[in-house]
Structure formats: structure tokens, C-alpha cells
Amino acid sequence: MPILVPVVSTGITLTEIPDRIAYYFELGGCTKFCPCCHSPHLRGYMTPNTPLIAMETKAENAAEHGADAILLMGGTTNGLQESDLIQMLRRLSVILPVCLYSGSDDAERDHYLAEQGNATWLKTGSYKEELGGLTSATTNQRFYHIDYRYAKDHSGVYTGTQAVFTDLTHLFQQKGAS
């Protein structure tokens, strides 16, 4: 059974991932209905309309034309099954490094999804107007870079990989201040 994704729009962005040209997929069907949402066109039920294979083809084409990252905006609040989201992240991360933008306040779940999907970046936290977005010093949102390192047990035996999340939120705040 093919994975179908509620893709609303696609395009190129130069501002969402530091120092990257990202091909983005805006995913609809958001169930959060946050007050003052900056993307109200993504809210409400939406029938998944785009096969994952079509997303891969678009990402490959974008990579051939200079994109060096993939951005999934709205990837955790739209009712996609966790297993489908993880598979989507894994398959796209073979093409280019992937950033998952979540509107969720469940950072633990977001970290889990990003790690399981081999994402390179994660933005987590819902938008709260009184706290501001990533460029605000008071934001509740966080932007992480994820490194995967070999992990060892207490006796020095390699046990697999471990994800290390480095908070890069300050980079957006510096850009917002200039």
C-alpha cells in the first residue's frame, strides 16, 4: 500500500535551515488550530493526495537543480501514522538531509520521530504569538541539528548509534536581531 501524504505546496526556501537551499513540502491537515497560526491554510482535515514516490521524484529533481536539503513543514500534527512519517523521513534522507518542522509541543515524541527517521534537523514547538517564533528571545520553539554517533556500552563495545541534538535556536535569534 503506497504512503499518501497531504501535500499542500512545494517550493524553495533559503531561510528555514541555516546555510541551506531547502526544497520544502508543506503538509496540510494540521489538527492543532493554534491561535494566530502563521500557516492557517494547513489547518483542518485534508485527504492525503500525494504518493511518497512522487515526493521522492520532486526531491531528486530539486537536488539536481541545486537544493541541498529537504524540509517537511507540518509533519507531526496532521494525523500521519508514526510509521509512515518515519518511513517518509528515511526515504527522503537518502536523497538529501532532511529537516522536520513540527508544530507539536511534545518534544520527546518529536525527538523520537526525527531520530528514527534519520533527520538531520528538527524544529519543535507550536507557535505561540505571545512568545514569538524562532527569531524571538522568548520563543518556546527550538531548532536542533542532529548528529549520529557510534555508541559504546560500559565495556567499550559498540552498541549502535546515538543521536545527539544540538540546539541552534540562537542562530535564528541572531539573524532576527540584525
ABEGO torsion letter per residue (X at the ends): XBBBBBBABBEBBAAABBGBBBBBBBBBGBAAGBBGBABAAABEBBBBABBAAAAAAAAAAAAAAGBABBBBBGAAAAGBBAAAAAAAAAAAAAABBBBBBBABABAAAAAAAAAAAGBABBBBEBBBAAAEBAABAABABBBBBBBBBBBBBAAGBBAEBBBBBBBAAAAAAAAAAX
